[in-house]
Amino acid sequence: MPSETLERISHPEDARKILEDLFAPNTAVFWSDLLISAGVGWGAFALACLAASHTLLMLGGMAVAVLSLYRALAFVHELSHLKRNELPGLQSAWDLLVGMPLLLPSFAYVGIHADHHRLSTYGTKEDPEYLPLAGARLGILGLVAQSLLIPLLFLLRFLVLSPIGLLVPSFHRLLEKHASSLVMNPAYCRRVSGSERSSMMRLEFGILGVWSLPILLAIQGLLHERVFAIWYGVVATITLINSLRALGAHRYRSEGQSSDRTEQLLDSVDTPGNLWTELWAPVGLRYHALHHCFPSLPYHNLGTAYRRLQQALPTDSPYFASKSPSLWHSLNTLWSDRPSLSSSESAPCGNNS
């Protein structure tokens, strides 16, 4: 496409045309990235457990485990956008390698994330991943603080309440609605279909199976309790980093009204950054505004898509308002911001959701 044509692109369909070769997920990239991330993460976790008497080695193992398992965990976001059977077996492998041992099965995210993208629900009380946090300092601090308690809630939900729910259907219905989704918005109420319920229960049984062996070994004194302490430390650090990332992913200026595509873009944030950015926002999460424009773009092509749009869009495109220089800048803006979400211009986004 001639450069002079690229400079004039501003219509959503035009923007999508220059990205049309980027929407197919690369099977080899997905599988290799997930397997390497999970393998390195659990290897580092094992090292931390075995080296508990060597503090520096233990902490180093935990640090590698946090970053690697966090990256592996972030694949659940990609799973939520893949079409059914687009990458066969990937979700099952993710649950076995990541979701079950971390007590965060795929149904806690895959079944609800679409509500965060729909124009009718984004930024409203029906959005599971949104609260009006612009300038709401107590709310921001509360979300950061509660992230350290999330592993405890995982343990309670899946190792204590899950067995009860599997035996008592009415109690399981309550868990489905109020305790089966990874959400920022506590008012979000989940609606579960019959097929989703069956899948949910199978994964709950799987979690009990995966966790039964270490629990039995610990009861018999064959597994040291520090393994569980290290697990908690790793998961709590992951949830803390992810909470900070999520706070930097939007401007949270909506006060509950539905938005149009441009308003959703202007309320979202890209932080292209560098290697450091990839550590705290892995698997394409640093291109969050771009992702809200084209949710089905696979993570490994978001960088290419971002660079193409930077070259193709006119300098006055509202897309450029979504860029942030750093996570610190985004968090500082959120901390001192006031709601103001409006625009009359057209965003370079299609209606892909």
Buried (B, 14 or more C-beta within 10 A) or exposed (E): EEEEEBEEBBEBEBBBBBBEEBBEBBEEEBBEBBEEBBEBBBBBBBBBBEBBEEEEBBEBBBBBBBBBBBBBBBBBBBBBBBEEEBBEEBBEBBBBBBBBBBBBBBBBBBBBBBBBBBBEBBBBEBBBBBBBBBBBEEBBEEBBEEBBEBBEBBBEBBBEBBEEBBEEEEEBEEBBBEBBBBBBBEEBEBEBEEEBBEBBBEBBEBBBEBBEEBEEEBEEEEBEEBBBEBBBBBBBBBBBBBBBBBBBBBBBBBEEEBBBBBBBBBBBBBBBBEEEBBBBBBBBBBBBBBBBBBBBBBBBBBBEBBEBBEEBBEEEBBBBBBBBEBBEEBBEBBBEBEBEBEBEEBBBBBEBB
